């Protein structure tokens, strides 16, 4: 291969790297440790939140299922729901409303049950964003006939 052909192949690559360096002047953190996918996601969210003015990396709030309202104002909320005894095989609990000033009607909100220590298998379903809040429900996916019997913590991520 002659020098001219090599130069035509390398020049676009050099330009792409130069543009990427100009657009992203600060280094991007990356995950280089072993661990679960959830740990990797949480690490990435913490890095993103750390760069946003006024956004905390984790906002915790609690509620009982009877009250079903909580207030968390952030892009990453941890909602703990107590007094929940949802039965098995797809039974869904009442809706939980989380008031969050970061949420808009166009936001995408993802909730996932984390670190549940009781019996049963809770999962978060039916997540719906609205202006200033979102709602979700907790479903028990236990096939063994075990009703939920402990506080259900959920990590919710708000994408605007």
C-alpha positions as CSV (number, residue, x, y, z in Angstrom):
1,X,0.0,0.0,0.0
2,X,1.4,3.4,-0.9
3,X,1.6,6.4,1.3
4,X,-1.3,8.2,-0.4
5,X,-3.8,5.4,0.1
6,X,-2.7,5.0,3.7
7,X,-3.1,8.8,4.3
8,X,-6.7,8.6,2.8
9,X,-7.5,5.8,5.3
10,X,-6.0,7.4,8.4
11,X,-7.0,11.1,7.8
12,X,-10.8,10.6,8.5
13,X,-10.0,8.7,11.7
14,X,-7.7,11.5,13.0
15,X,-10.4,14.0,12.2
16,X,-13.0,11.9,14.1
17,X,-10.7,11.7,17.1
18,X,-10.0,15.4,17.0
19,X,-13.8,16.3,16.8
20,X,-14.5,13.8,19.7
21,X,-11.8,15.4,21.8
22,X,-13.2,18.9,21.1
23,X,-16.8,17.9,21.9
24,X,-15.9,16.0,25.1
25,X,-13.0,17.9,26.7
26,X,-13.4,16.1,30.1
27,X,-12.9,12.4,30.5
28,X,-15.9,10.0,30.7
29,X,-15.9,7.7,33.6
30,X,-16.2,4.0,32.8
31,X,-17.0,0.9,34.7
32,X,-14.0,-1.3,35.1
33,X,-15.0,-3.4,38.1
34,X,-16.8,-6.7,38.4
35,X,-20.3,-6.6,39.8
36,X,-23.9,-6.8,38.8
37,X,-25.5,-4.9,35.9
38,X,-27.4,-2.8,38.5
39,X,-24.1,-1.7,40.1
40,X,-22.9,-0.6,36.7
41,X,-26.1,1.4,36.0
42,X,-26.0,3.0,39.5
43,X,-22.4,4.0,39.0
44,X,-23.2,5.6,35.6
45,X,-26.2,7.5,37.1
46,X,-24.1,8.7,40.0
47,X,-21.5,10.0,37.5
48,X,-24.2,11.8,35.4
49,X,-25.9,13.2,38.4
50,X,-22.6,14.5,39.8
51,X,-22.2,16.7,36.7
52,X,-25.7,18.2,36.9
53,X,-26.1,21.3,39.1
54,X,-28.4,20.7,42.0
55,X,-29.0,17.1,41.2
56,X,-28.2,14.6,44.0
57,X,-27.2,11.1,43.2
58,X,-29.9,9.5,45.3
59,X,-33.0,10.8,46.9
60,X,-34.7,8.5,49.4
61,X,-38.4,8.6,50.3
62,X,-40.7,6.2,52.1
63,X,-44.4,5.5,52.1
64,X,-46.9,2.9,53.3
65,X,-49.2,1.2,50.9
66,X,-52.1,2.6,52.8
67,X,-50.8,6.2,52.2
68,X,-49.4,5.4,48.7
69,X,-47.8,8.9,48.3
70,X,-44.1,9.8,48.6
71,X,-42.1,12.9,47.7
72,X,-38.7,12.5,46.1
73,X,-37.2,15.3,44.0
74,X,-34.4,14.0,41.9
75,X,-33.4,12.0,38.9
76,X,-32.7,8.9,40.9
77,X,-35.2,8.1,43.6
78,X,-35.2,5.2,46.1
79,X,-38.8,4.6,47.2
80,X,-39.4,2.2,50.1
81,X,-43.0,0.9,50.4
82,X,-44.0,-0.8,53.7
83,X,-47.1,-2.5,54.8
84,X,-47.4,-4.4,51.6
85,X,-48.9,-7.9,51.6
86,X,-49.6,-8.5,47.9
87,X,-50.5,-12.1,47.2
88,X,-48.9,-14.3,44.5
89,X,-49.0,-15.1,40.8
90,X,-49.3,-11.7,39.2
91,X,-51.4,-9.9,41.8
92,X,-50.7,-6.1,41.7
93,X,-50.8,-3.7,44.6
94,X,-52.5,-0.3,44.6
95,X,-50.7,2.4,42.7
96,X,-47.9,4.3,44.5
97,X,-47.6,8.0,43.6
98,X,-44.2,9.6,43.8
99,X,-44.2,13.4,43.7
100,X,-41.1,14.5,41.9
101,X,-40.5,18.0,40.5
102,X,-37.9,16.6,38.0
103,X,-40.6,14.6,36.2
104,X,-42.4,16.0,33.2
105,X,-45.2,14.4,31.2
106,X,-42.6,13.5,28.5
107,X,-40.2,11.9,31.0
108,X,-39.2,8.3,30.8
109,X,-39.3,6.7,34.3
110,X,-37.9,3.2,35.0
111,X,-38.4,1.5,38.4
112,X,-36.8,-1.7,39.6
113,X,-37.2,-3.5,42.9
114,X,-33.8,-3.7,44.7
115,X,-32.5,-5.5,47.8
116,X,-35.9,-7.0,48.9
117,X,-35.3,-9.2,51.9
118,X,-38.8,-10.8,52.5
119,X,-40.6,-13.7,50.9
120,X,-42.3,-13.4,47.5
121,X,-40.9,-11.9,44.3
122,X,-41.8,-8.2,43.9
123,X,-41.4,-6.4,40.6
124,X,-42.3,-2.8,39.6
125,X,-44.9,-2.5,36.8
126,X,-47.2,0.0,35.2
127,X,-44.8,3.0,35.6
128,X,-46.5,6.2,34.3
129,X,-45.0,9.7,34.2
130,X,-47.0,12.9,34.6
131,X,-46.1,16.5,35.2
132,X,-44.5,16.6,38.7
133,X,-45.0,13.0,39.6
134,X,-45.1,9.4,38.5
135,X,-47.0,6.3,39.5
136,X,-46.1,2.6,39.6
137,X,-47.4,-0.6,41.1
138,X,-45.7,-3.5,42.8
139,X,-46.6,-7.0,41.4
140,X,-45.8,-10.2,43.2
141,X,-44.3,-12.8,40.8
142,X,-43.9,-15.6,43.3
143,X,-44.9,-18.9,41.9
144,X,-44.5,-20.6,45.3
145,X,-47.6,-19.1,46.9
146,X,-45.7,-16.6,49.1
147,X,-47.2,-13.2,49.8
148,X,-44.9,-10.2,50.1
149,X,-44.1,-9.6,53.8
150,X,-41.4,-6.9,54.0
151,X,-40.7,-3.3,52.9
152,X,-40.2,-3.2,49.1
153,X,-37.4,-0.8,48.1
154,X,-37.4,0.4,44.5
155,X,-34.9,2.4,42.6
156,X,-36.5,4.7,40.1
157,X,-34.6,6.6,37.3
158,X,-36.0,9.7,35.6
159,X,-34.9,10.4,32.1
160,X,-35.8,13.8,30.7
